[in-house]
Structure formats: structure tokens, C-alpha cells
Amino acid sequence: MNKDVTLSLNAHEALVLFEFLTRFSDEDQLKIVDQAEARVLWNLQCRLEPVMDSINNPRYGDELAAARDALRDSEV
């Protein structure tokens, strides 16, 4: 599962997602403050689903654990 995935966002989605992620970065808290934020997350999920081969794999849990391990910050 080592392939690139490209997603496309329109300008409105990009702006709302940017604000949502910036707030998370600043406050370390995921909180939906406007329904548009939920919408952009749903839209992203819908765009990811058809390109995610892993979700139908019986070893999905193992692949998810490996992906999390690969992305997690290393201990210092």
C-alpha cells in the first residue's frame, strides 16, 4: 500500500478545510464549529473511498496499524 493518492478540492472546500485544520493545529482539539466543516470532511471521505484498496482487504486492521506506525512521530 505504498502509492500516492491525489484528491481535488474546490476553493470553498480548501478554505473551510484549511480553517478546520489550522484550528486543530492551534488548539489541539478537533471540533466542528460549522456544518460546512462536516460537509468538507464527508466530501473527502467520499473521494477517498473509491481509491482505497485497503478498505475491502481482510487484513484492513493490519494495514491501518502499519500506516499509523509509518506516520507516527518517532520518539526522541
NORCOR-V136348 format. One record per run of one state. SS is the DSSP state (@ for helix, = for strand, . for the rest). FROM is the first residue (numbers start at 0). LEN is the number of residues. If there is no record, write none. Layout:
SS FROM LEN
SS FROM LEN
//
This chain:
. 0 10
@ 10 17
. 27 7
@ 34 15
. 49 3
@ 52 4
. 56 3
@ 59 12
. 71 5
//
